[in-house]
Amino acid sequence: MLNQLPRTHALLDKLRRSLRRSALRQELGMAAVFTGGWLGLMYAMDTLLHLPGPLRLIHTIVLATLPVWFLMHRLRKHWSGIPDSAGLAVLAERGTGDNQDLLVSAIQLAQDPAFMERGELQILERCEELSSNLSLSPVLDPAPVRKWMQGGLLSVVGLIVIYFCTSTTADIFVARMFGADVPWPQRTHLDIEIPGRADRMFVERTGDLIHVRVARGSDVPILVRAGGVVPDQVFLIFDHGHRSMLESGGSELFRSQLRSVQQDLVFHATGGDDGDHKPEVRIEVLNPPDITNLAFRITPPAYTGLPERLAFGTDVEVLAQSQIDVHLLPDPLDVVGKVHILPSGDVLELQSTPFPDTGEGETSQGLAFKWTAVDSLRFRLELKSPSGLLNPDPGLYAIQVREDARPVLSVLAPARVDMEVVSGGFLPLRVRAQDDFGMTPASYTLVPNGQDPMPSDSKTLPWSPIDLDSLTTGEAGLGHSLLAVNDLSPMQGVGVSEGQVFTLQFSVLDNREPKPQVSRSGPIRVRVLSGDDYLRKLETRLAQAGDKANRMAQLLEQTQSQMRNMQIGLGGDGSDGDVDLRDPLFDVQRLGGDSLELARDLASLCEGLLYSRLDSRAGPLMRTMDERQARQTARNFNPAPWLDLVLAYDQGQLGQAGLGADLLKLVGLSLEISEQHTAAMSEALKNGAGLPPAEALDLAYAEGQAASAAIEKLLTRLGEWDNFQSVLTLTRDIIKRQRNVRERTRKYAEEK
């Protein structure tokens, strides 16, 4: 067979040798990479951890085993896996890309005697011709072999570089690797210092022993200084087994602090390769002076009328200008001390004074100091025993100083900061004031715009005290006055004129001593209008109220339609069913809020018209309204007085008014909608009576019909008011034009 296919077998031998060389080179590279990596890991671990002898021996055995395993086991496995001639022929022919299997066919036929006897040698000749031109490059991939060979070379070069750069420690490592117990040179040296004040701790050092005597509860600062190679972390090892880690942030100093030491301690520091447990620190705890009780005797300022009181504890709240006697009961009793006041920095000596009776029938001699409370402060009590030991870390105690609050002033009338009045009318003045310890009656100033008020301009309001609720302390009062607009003029006997502007401001003083505190309202602008201008503005605001009433009517119509659809969905026969009433309830509540807001706006217009006195027949109505409004103590709108006023007028108790009565009826209609109809609709939709949904819808729908009728009536009266005002405006224009014609006629007659 060799004689028949010499070229083919030469080619296959060459492929076999190439495969063996590639396997050998790859395993050599892998052996170098893994052996070098393991050797570097051994070096790093032994350098950092100072491994014991048995573990180093295991590492050395692994190091010796690695190259043997790669070069013996793996290489033999690779070589044994190289195929025979037929397999190599298949592998070689794969590089041609035609997949005719000519080589393997020729080899197998050449081994068949029957084939050779027939003498059909054309396939052998073709095989020889193919072997002459066949290249093994496509079959052999040198990239993996080259990668491992390069990695092995780099590993060997790296180990050589490391050895020459760290020759001293490398020699030690080699010796330790072969079993020698050669110690590594110590590169880190730790020393401990205990800094601190001499009056709080006593530090003595004898060789590698540091003896610290400290007061119980003191903080002990610790400073560890690292020499040589500075480790990233240092550990404090205590005799009871606790470990505390310290970090330096890159410097050679490691700081720590033992907080509030309560018992004797022994510790040392370790870090890096310093493990000799030296120096050793022994802390001995001594009993320092301490505070067993604290009391505050508080005498409030005389103007408050408050009694003297005694408070025990660590913190206390007092009123400004109070006199405070701070008492403390020390342990032991024969200590002296001083107090540091913060933030002022004042230092006071503590005086020996009997401690206040705690109710146990025993009195003891303590220490005390006096202070007048002006601002909130903190104070630290520093005690010193006869042996010179101070109390550790004196705590901060607080005295919270509460300022006497300014009076709280609320302006109830005028309700707006821009007020319009009419000559001949009234300006209502109503204020509410409250203070924690008493006050003088409120006053007001009313001066022409642009002028500064003088002390003589201030006038006191008639004042009446009011009761406070049980959760509020102090005093409260209500000031009320009805000021004639003609009296606003600073000149006696001269009334106000149209267009004049005045500035109104209220103020109230408390009874604080020595200097009372004042609370002032914001300035209120009061402008004098003519009756015509006032009515025109009133007409504009009523038109706005009409727009709001129209929107209410539209919302009610939508809500009624929605409820009607729900009734139809339930069958309309009162049968029970599953229906969600939240949507119509939301619209009804919105309608109630809008109607109450409309009532407030109309009540404000009615109040302004009555105070302007443009309706000459509304005197009794105005006086009754003012009397009832004077009882109100809050700024929010209260429907009750207006409902009573509407009822009293309907019963004929307040005479017969004109424009004022018309506006009052509008207020009554809007309150009927908000307080009666929408309230009943809301209650029905909430189903507070536990009715079936159909009955609740029927009840709400019926109330909605009544509310719709009331809104329609309100809109009708607002339209009548608009028509009436239009007639008045036309009449005024006609009268004005007649006056102009008469004046021009007179001038023409005089000229002729």
C-alpha positions in Angstrom: 0.0 0.0 0.0 2.9 2.4 0.7 4.3 1.7 -2.7 0.9 2.5 -4.3 0.3 5.8 -2.5 3.6 7.3 -1.4 2.6 10.9 -1.7 -0.6 10.5 0.1 1.0 8.7 3.0 3.7 11.4 3.2 1.0 14.0 3.4 -0.8 12.2 6.2 2.4 11.7 8.2 3.1 15.4 7.9 -0.5 16.2 9.2 0.0 13.7 12.1 3.3 15.4 13.1 1.8 18.8 12.9 -1.1 17.8 15.2 1.3 16.4 17.7 3.5 19.5 17.7 0.4 21.8 18.1 -0.8 19.7 21.1 2.6 19.8 22.7 2.9 23.6 22.3 -0.6 24.3 23.6 -0.1 22.2 26.7 3.3 23.8 27.3 1.7 27.2 27.1 -1.2 26.2 29.4 1.2 24.6 31.9 3.2 27.8 32.0 0.1 30.0 32.4 -1.5 28.0 35.1 1.7 27.2 36.9 2.8 30.8 36.9 -0.7 32.0 38.0 -0.7 29.5 40.9 2.9 30.5 41.9 1.9 34.2 41.9 -1.2 33.4 44.0 0.9 31.5 46.4 3.3 34.4 46.7 0.5 36.9 47.3 -1.3 34.7 49.9 1.8 33.9 51.8 2.9 37.6 51.8 -0.4 38.9 53.0 -1.6 36.0 55.3 1.7 34.4 56.4 0.4 30.9 55.7 1.4 28.0 58.1 3.8 25.3 56.9 1.3 22.5 56.1 -0.7 24.8 53.9 2.4 26.0 52.2 3.4 22.4 51.6 0.0 21.7 50.0 0.5 24.7 47.7 3.9 23.5 46.7 2.5 20.0 45.8 -0.2 21.6 43.7 2.5 23.7 42.0 4.5 20.6 41.1 1.5 18.7 40.0 0.2 21.3 37.6 2.9 21.0 34.8 2.9 17.2 35.1 -0.8 17.1 34.7 -0.7 19.3 31.6 2.3 17.6 30.0 1.5 14.0 30.8 -2.2 13.5 31.2 -3.6 16.1 28.9 -0.8 15.7 26.2 -1.2 12.0 26.2 -5.0 12.3 25.9 -4.5 14.7 22.9 -2.0 12.4 21.1 -4.1 9.4 21.6 -7.0 11.2 20.1 -5.2 11.7 16.7 -7.1 9.5 14.2 -5.6 6.8 12.0 -4.7 7.2 8.3 -8.4 7.0 7.1 -9.4 9.7 9.7 -6.4 11.9 8.8 -7.4 11.5 5.1 -10.9 12.8 5.9 -9.5 15.6 7.9 -7.0 16.6 5.2 -9.6 16.5 2.4 -11.9 18.8 4.4 -9.6 21.7 3.5 -10.4 21.3 -0.2 -14.1 22.1 0.3 -15.4 19.6 -2.4 -16.2 16.8 0.1 -15.5 14.0 -2.5 -13.7 11.8 0.1 -11.1 10.8 -2.6 -8.2 10.3 -0.2 -10.0 8.1 2.2 -11.5 6.1 -0.6 -8.1 5.5 -2.3 -6.6 4.4 1.0 -9.4 1.9 1.7 -9.3 0.5 -1.9 -5.5 0.2 -1.8 -6.0 -2.2 1.2 -8.4 -4.4 -0.8 -6.5 -7.3 -2.7 -9.4 -7.8 -5.1 -9.3 -4.2 -6.2 -5.6 -4.4 -6.8 -5.9 -7.6 -8.9 -8.4 -5.9 -11.2 -5.8 -3.2 -11.9 -8.2 -0.2 -11.9 -5.6 2.3 -10.6 -7.2 5.5 -12.0 -8.5 6.4 -8.5 -5.1 5.9 -7.0 -3.5 8.1 -9.6 -6.1 10.8 -8.9 -5.4 10.5 -5.2 -1.7 10.9 -5.7 -2.3 13.9 -7.9 -4.5 15.5 -5.3 -2.0 14.8 -2.5 0.7 16.6 -4.5 -1.3 19.8 -4.6 -3.2 19.6 -1.3 -2.3 22.2 1.5 -2.8 21.5 5.2 -3.2 25.2 6.1 -7.0 25.2 6.1 -7.0 22.2 8.4 -4.6 23.5 11.0 -5.6 26.5 13.1 -2.5 28.0 14.8 -4.4 30.8 16.7 -5.2 28.8 19.9 -1.7 27.4 20.1 -0.2 30.8 19.5 -2.5 32.3 22.2 -1.4 29.8 24.9 2.3 30.0 23.9 2.2 33.8 24.2 0.3 33.6 27.5 2.9 31.1 28.9 5.7 33.3 27.7 4.2 36.4 29.4 3.6 34.3 32.6 7.3 33.3 32.7 8.5 36.9 32.0 6.2 38.2 34.7 7.5 35.8 37.3 11.1 36.8 36.4 10.3 40.5 36.7 8.6 40.0 40.0 11.5 38.0 41.3 14.1 40.7 40.4 11.9 43.5 41.7 11.3 41.8 45.1 14.4 39.7 45.3 14.6 39.8 49.2 11.0 38.8 49.9 11.1 36.4 46.9 14.0 34.5 48.3 12.1 34.2 51.6 9.1 33.0 49.7 11.1 30.3 47.9 12.6 29.1 51.1 9.2 29.0 52.8 7.8 27.2 49.8 10.2 24.4 50.3 9.3 24.0 54.0 11.7 26.5 55.7 10.1 28.4 58.6 11.7 31.7 57.6 9.6 34.7 59.0 8.5 37.5 56.8 10.0 40.9 57.8 7.5 43.0 59.8 6.5 46.0 57.7 3.9 47.6 59.9 4.5 48.9 63.5 1.5 50.2 65.5 1.7 52.4 68.6 -1.2 53.6 70.8 -1.6 57.1 72.4 -4.4 58.2 74.8 -4.8 62.0 74.5 -7.1 63.9 76.8 -7.6 66.6 79.4 -5.6 66.0 82.6 -8.6 67.0 84.8 -10.7 64.2 83.2 -8.3 61.3 83.0 -4.9 60.2 84.2 -2.6 58.4 81.8 0.6 56.6 82.8 2.9 54.6 80.4 5.5 52.0 81.5 7.1 50.3 78.5 4.4 48.6 76.5 1.7 49.1 79.2 -0.5 52.1 79.2 -2.6 52.6 82.4 -5.6 55.0 82.1 -7.7 56.1 85.0 -10.9 57.8 83.9 -14.2 59.0 85.4 -17.2 56.7 84.8 -19.2 57.8 81.8 -16.3 59.7 80.2 -15.3 59.4 76.6 -11.8 58.0 76.1 -10.1 59.2 72.8 -7.8 56.6 71.1 -5.0 57.5 68.6 -3.2 54.6 66.8 -0.1 55.7 64.9 1.1 53.4 62.1 4.8 53.2 61.1 6.2 51.6 58.0 3.6 50.3 55.7 0.3 51.9 56.6 -2.6 49.4 56.5 -6.0 50.2 55.2 -7.6 49.1 58.5 -6.6 48.7 62.1 -8.5 46.6 64.6 -8.9 47.3 68.4 -9.1 43.9 70.1 -10.7 44.0 73.6 -10.4 41.5 76.4 -14.1 40.6 76.3 -13.8 39.6 72.6 -15.1 42.7 70.9 -13.4 44.0 67.8 -13.5 47.6 66.6 -12.4 48.5 63.1 -10.6 51.9 62.4 -10.0 53.6 59.1 -7.5 56.4 58.5 -8.6 57.7 55.2 -5.0 57.5 53.8 -3.0 59.0 56.7 -0.8 57.2 59.3 -3.2 58.1 62.1 -6.2 56.0 63.1 -8.7 57.7 65.5 -11.4 56.3 67.6 -13.3 57.1 70.8 -14.8 55.0 73.6 -18.1 56.5 74.4 -19.2 56.8 78.0 -16.9 54.2 79.6 -18.7 52.3 82.4 -16.3 49.4 83.2 -12.7 48.5 83.2 -11.2 47.5 79.8 -8.1 46.0 78.3 -7.3 46.2 74.6 -4.5 46.3 72.0 -4.3 47.1 68.3 -3.5 44.9 65.3 -3.2 45.8 61.7 -1.2 44.9 58.7 1.4 42.4 59.9 1.7 43.8 63.4 0.3 41.1 65.6 2.5 41.3 68.7 -0.3 42.7 70.9 1.9 45.6 72.1 1.4 48.1 73.6 -1.5 47.1 75.8 -4.0 49.6 77.2 -5.7 49.1 80.6 -8.5 51.4 81.5 -9.6 51.8 85.1 -13.0 53.4 85.7 -13.5 55.7 88.7 -16.8 57.1 90.1 -17.1 60.8 89.2 -19.4 63.5 90.7 -22.9 63.4 89.2 -26.3 65.1 89.3 -29.1 63.2 91.0 -31.9 65.7 90.7 -32.7 69.1 89.0 -35.4 71.6 89.8 -36.5 75.0 88.4 -38.2 77.6 90.6 -40.0 79.9 88.1 -41.4 83.3 88.9 -43.4 84.7 86.0 -43.6 88.5 85.3 -46.0 90.4 87.5 -48.2 91.6 84.7 -49.3 88.0 83.8 -50.8 87.3 87.2 -49.4 83.8 87.2 -48.2 82.2 90.4 -44.7 81.0 91.2 -44.2 77.3 90.2 -41.6 74.6 90.8 -40.7 72.2 88.0 -38.5 69.1 88.2 -36.8 67.5 85.2 -34.1 68.4 82.7 -36.0 70.8 80.4 -38.5 73.6 81.2 -40.5 76.2 79.2 -40.9 79.6 80.7 -42.3 83.0 79.7 -39.9 85.7 78.7 -38.8 88.0 81.6 -39.4 85.2 84.2 -37.0 84.8 87.1 -35.5 81.3 87.3 -33.7 79.7 90.2 -32.0 76.5 88.9 -31.3 74.0 91.8 -29.3 70.8 91.5 -28.6 68.0 93.9 -25.1 66.5 93.4 -23.6 63.2 94.4 -21.5 63.4 96.5 -22.8 66.5 98.3 -19.4 68.1 99.0 -18.7 69.1 95.3 -18.3 72.5 93.9 -19.0 73.6 90.4 -19.9 76.2 87.8 -22.4 76.6 85.0 -21.7 77.4 81.3 -24.5 79.4 79.6 -24.9 78.8 75.9 -24.8 80.5 73.4 -23.7 83.6 75.3 -20.7 81.9 76.9 -21.3 83.3 80.4 -19.8 81.3 83.3 -21.4 81.4 86.7 -20.3 79.9 90.0 -22.8 77.6 91.7 -23.9 78.7 95.1 -24.6 76.4 98.0 -28.4 76.4 98.5 -31.0 74.0 100.1 -32.6 71.9 97.4 -36.4 72.3 97.1 -38.6 69.9 98.9 -39.5 67.0 96.6 -42.5 65.9 98.7 -40.6 63.1 100.5 -40.0 65.1 103.6 -36.2 65.2 103.2 -34.1 68.4 102.6 -30.6 68.4 101.3 -28.0 71.0 100.6 -27.5 71.5 96.9 -26.2 74.0 94.4 -28.0 76.7 92.5 -27.8 79.7 90.2 -30.2 82.5 89.2 -31.1 83.6 85.7 -33.5 86.0 84.0 -35.1 84.4 81.0 -34.7 86.6 77.9 -34.0 84.1 75.1 -34.0 80.3 75.0 -30.7 78.9 76.2 -28.8 75.8 77.0 -26.6 75.3 80.0 -23.9 72.8 81.1 -23.2 72.0 84.7 -19.6 71.2 85.5 -18.9 69.6 88.9 -15.6 69.0 90.6 -15.0 66.5 93.4 -12.5 67.1 96.3 -10.0 64.8 94.5 -10.1 67.0 91.4 -12.2 64.7 89.2 -14.8 66.3 87.0 -18.2 64.9 86.0 -17.7 63.3 82.5 -19.3 64.8 79.5 -21.7 67.2 81.3 -25.0 67.1 79.6 -26.8 70.0 78.1 -30.0 71.2 79.8 -32.5 73.5 78.1 -34.6 76.4 79.2 -37.1 77.2 76.4 -38.2 80.8 76.6 -41.7 81.5 75.2 -42.3 85.1 74.1 -45.5 86.8 75.2 -47.4 86.5 71.9 -48.8 89.6 70.2 -52.6 90.0 70.4 -54.5 88.3 67.6 -56.6 90.9 65.8 -59.3 89.9 63.3 -61.2 92.5 61.3 -64.8 91.4 60.9 -66.1 94.6 59.2 -65.3 96.1 56.8 -65.0 92.7 55.2 -62.9 94.0 52.2 -59.7 95.9 52.0 -61.3 98.3 49.4 -64.5 99.6 50.9 -67.1 101.9 49.2 -69.4 104.1 51.2 -72.0 106.8 50.4 -72.2 110.2 52.0 -75.0 110.2 54.6 -74.5 106.5 55.2 -72.7 104.4 57.9 -69.4 102.6 58.0 -69.6 99.5 60.3 -66.5 98.8 62.4 -66.2 95.4 64.0 -63.0 93.7 65.3 -62.2 90.6 67.4 -59.0 90.5 69.5 -57.5 87.9 71.7 -54.4 87.8 73.9 -52.9 85.3 76.4 -52.6 87.7 79.4 -54.9 90.6 78.7 -55.1 93.6 76.5 -56.6 97.1 76.1 -59.7 97.8 74.0 -59.0 98.0 70.2 -58.7 101.4 68.5 -58.8 102.6 65.0 -57.4 105.5 62.9 -59.2 106.9 59.8 -57.4 109.6 58.0 -57.5 111.0 54.4 -55.5 109.0 52.0 -51.8 110.1 51.7 -51.7 111.5 55.2 -49.8 110.0 58.2 -52.0 109.4 61.2 -51.3 111.4 64.3 -51.7 110.0 67.9 -54.8 112.1 68.3 -56.4 110.4 65.3 -56.7 107.1 67.2 -60.2 106.4 68.6 -61.2 103.5 70.9 -63.9 101.1 69.9 -66.7 100.2 72.4 -65.4 97.0 73.8 -67.1 93.9 75.3 -65.4 90.7 76.5 -66.4 87.4 75.0 -66.1 83.8 76.3 -63.4 81.5 74.9 -63.7 77.8 74.3 -62.3 75.4 76.9 -59.2 74.7 74.7 -58.2 78.4 74.5 -56.5 80.4 77.3 -56.3 84.1 77.7 -58.8 86.9 77.1 -60.8 87.9 74.1 -63.1 90.8 73.3 -65.2 92.3 70.5 -65.2 95.9 69.4 -68.1 97.4 67.5 -69.0 100.8 66.3 -71.3 102.3 63.6 -69.5 105.3 62.2 -71.4 108.0 60.2 -69.7 108.6 56.8 -70.2 112.4 57.2 -68.1 112.2 60.4 -65.0 111.0 58.4 -64.0 114.5 57.5 -61.3 115.9 59.8 -62.9 119.3 59.7 -65.8 119.9 62.0 -69.0 120.8 60.3 -67.7 119.9 56.8 -69.0 116.7 55.3 -67.3 114.4 53.0 -67.4 114.9 49.2 -67.6 112.4 46.4 -64.3 110.8 45.4 -62.6 111.3 48.8 -60.5 108.4 49.9 -59.6 107.5 53.5 -57.3 104.9 55.1 -58.7 102.9 58.0 -56.5 100.8 60.3 -57.2 98.9 63.5 -54.8 98.2 66.4 -54.8 96.6 69.8 -52.2 96.6 72.7 -51.5 93.9 75.2 -50.5 94.5 78.8 -46.9 93.3 78.6 -44.4 95.2 80.7 -42.3 97.3 80.3 -43.3 97.7 76.7 -46.7 96.6 75.4 -46.9 94.8 72.1 -49.2 96.1 69.4 -51.0 94.2 66.6 -52.2 96.2 63.6 -54.5 95.2 60.8 -53.7 95.9 57.2 -54.8 99.3 55.8 -58.3 99.4 54.5 -59.1 101.8 51.7 -62.5 103.7 52.2 -63.8 105.6 49.1 -66.8 107.9 49.1 -69.2 107.4 46.2 -72.3 109.2 45.1 -75.6 107.4 45.4 -75.8 106.9 41.6 -72.3 105.4 41.4 -73.0 103.1 44.3 -76.3 101.9 42.7 -74.5 101.3 39.4 -71.9 99.2 41.1 -74.6 97.4 42.9 -76.4 96.7 39.6 -73.1 95.2 38.2 -72.7 92.9 41.2 -76.3 91.8 41.0 -75.8 91.0 37.3 -72.8 88.8 38.4 -75.1 87.2 41.0 -77.6 86.5 38.2 -75.0 84.8 36.1 -74.1 82.6 39.1 -77.8 81.8 39.7 -78.1 80.8 36.0 -75.2 78.4 36.4 -76.9 76.9 39.4 -80.1 76.4 37.4 -78.2 74.6 34.7 -76.4 72.4 37.2 -79.6 71.6 39.0 -81.3 70.7 35.7 -78.4 68.3 34.8 -78.7 66.7 38.3 -82.4 66.3 38.0 -82.1 64.7 34.6 -79.5 62.3 36.0 -81.7 61.3 38.9 -84.7 60.9 36.6 -82.7 58.5 34.4 -81.8 56.5 37.6 -85.4 56.4 38.5 -86.3 55.0 35.1 -83.4 52.5 35.4 -84.9 51.2 38.7 -88.3 50.7 37.0 -90.0 53.8 38.5 -92.1 51.5 40.8 -90.1 51.9 44.0 -88.4 48.5 43.7 -85.0 48.1 45.2 -81.9 47.8 43.1 -78.2 48.4 42.9 -77.6 52.0 42.0 -74.7 54.4 42.7 -75.9 57.7 44.2 -72.4 59.2 44.5 -72.4 61.2 41.2 -75.7 63.1 41.9 -74.7 63.5 45.5 -71.4 65.2 44.4 -73.4 67.6 42.1 -75.9 68.4 44.8 -73.2 69.2 47.3 -71.5 71.4 44.7 -74.9 73.1 44.2 -75.3 73.6 47.9 -71.8 75.3 48.1 -72.6 77.5 45.1 -76.0 78.6 46.6 -74.4 79.4 50.0 -71.7 81.4 48.2 -74.4 83.3 46.3 -76.2 83.9 49.6 -73.0 85.3 51.1 -72.6 87.7 48.1 -76.2 88.8 48.2 -75.9 89.3 52.0 -72.9 91.5 51.5 -74.7 93.6 48.9 -77.7 93.9 51.2 -75.6 94.9 54.1 -73.8 97.5 52.1 -77.1 99.0 50.7 -78.6 99.2 54.2 -75.5 100.9 55.6 -75.5 103.4 52.7 -79.0 104.5 53.8 -80.1 104.9 50.1 -83.4 103.3 51.2 -84.9 105.8 53.5 -87.5 103.3 54.8 -85.0 100.7 55.8 -83.9 102.2 59.1 -85.4 99.5 61.4 -84.1 96.8 59.1 -80.6 98.3 59.1 -80.5 98.7 62.9 -81.7 95.1 63.5 -79.2 93.8 61.0 -76.4 95.7 62.6 -77.4 94.5 66.1 -77.3 90.9 64.9 -74.1 91.2 63.0 -72.4 92.8 66.0 -72.8 89.4 67.9 -70.8 87.5 65.3 -67.3 86.7 66.4 -65.9 85.0 63.2 -65.3 86.2 59.7 -67.0 83.3 58.0 -70.5 83.7 56.7 -73.2 82.6 59.2 -76.6 82.0 57.6 -78.5 82.0 61.0 -78.7 85.8 61.6 -79.9 86.4 58.0 -82.5 83.6 58.3 -83.8 85.3 61.5 -83.7 88.7 59.8 -85.8 87.4 56.8 -88.3 85.8 59.2 -88.6 88.9 61.3 -89.2 91.1 58.2 -91.8 88.7 56.8 -93.6 88.8 60.1 -93.8 92.6 59.8 -91.5 93.3 62.8 -89.2 95.6 60.9 -91.5 97.9 59.0 -91.7 98.2 55.2 -88.4 98.8 53.4 -87.8 99.3 49.7 -84.6 98.4 48.0 -83.2 96.9 51.2 -86.2 94.6 51.5 -85.8 93.4 47.9 -82.2 92.5 48.5 -83.1 90.8 51.8 -85.7 88.6 50.0 -83.0 87.6 47.5 -80.8 86.6 50.4 -83.7 84.6 51.8 -84.3 82.8 48.5 -80.6 81.8 48.2 -80.6 80.6 51.8 -83.7 78.6 51.2 -81.9 76.8 48.4 -78.7 76.1 50.3 -80.1 75.5 53.8 -83.3 73.7 53.0 -83.6 72.2 49.5 -80.0 71.2 48.7 -79.5 70.1 52.3 -82.5 67.8 52.1 -81.4 66.5 48.7 -78.0 65.7 50.0 -79.4 63.9 53.1 -81.7 61.9 50.9 -78.9 60.9 48.5 -76.7 59.9 51.4 -79.6 57.7 52.4 -79.3 58.6 56.1 -82.8 57.3 56.7 -82.0 53.9 55.3 -84.6 54.1 52.5 -84.5 52.0 49.4 -82.6 53.7 46.6 -85.8 54.3 44.6 -87.5 56.1 47.5 -84.3 58.1 48.3 -84.2 59.2 44.6 -87.9 60.2 44.7 -87.3 62.3 47.8 -84.2 63.9 46.4 -86.0 64.6 43.1 -88.9 66.2 44.8 -86.6 68.5 46.8 -84.8 69.3 43.5 -88.1 70.4 42.0 -88.6 72.7 45.0 -85.1 74.0 44.6 -85.7 74.6 40.9 -88.7 76.6 41.7 -86.8 78.7 44.2 -84.0 79.3 41.7 -86.5 80.4 39.1 -88.1 82.8 41.5 -84.6 84.1 42.4 -83.8 84.7 38.7 -87.2 86.4 38.2 -86.6 88.8 41.0 -83.0 89.5 39.9 -84.5 90.3 36.4 -87.1 92.6 38.0 -84.3 94.3 39.9 -82.4 94.7 36.6 -85.4 96.2 34.9 -86.0 98.6 37.8 -82.4 99.8 37.7 -82.7 100.3 34.0 -85.8 102.5 34.5 -84.0 104.5 37.2 -80.9 105.0 34.9 -83.1 106.2 32.0 -84.9 108.5 34.4 -81.7 110.0 35.7 -80.4 110.5 32.1 -83.7 112.3 31.2 -83.5 114.5 34.2 -79.9 115.3 33.5 -80.6 116.2 29.9 -83.5 118.4 31.0 -81.2 120.3 33.3 -78.7 120.8 30.5 -81.4 122.1 28.2 -82.7 124.4 30.9 -79.2 125.7 31.6 -78.5 126.4 27.9 -81.8 128.1 27.5 -81.1 130.4 30.4 -77.6 131.2 29.1 -79.1 132.0 25.6 -81.7 134.3 27.1 -79.0 136.2 29.1 -76.9 136.6 26.0 -79.9 138.1 24.0 
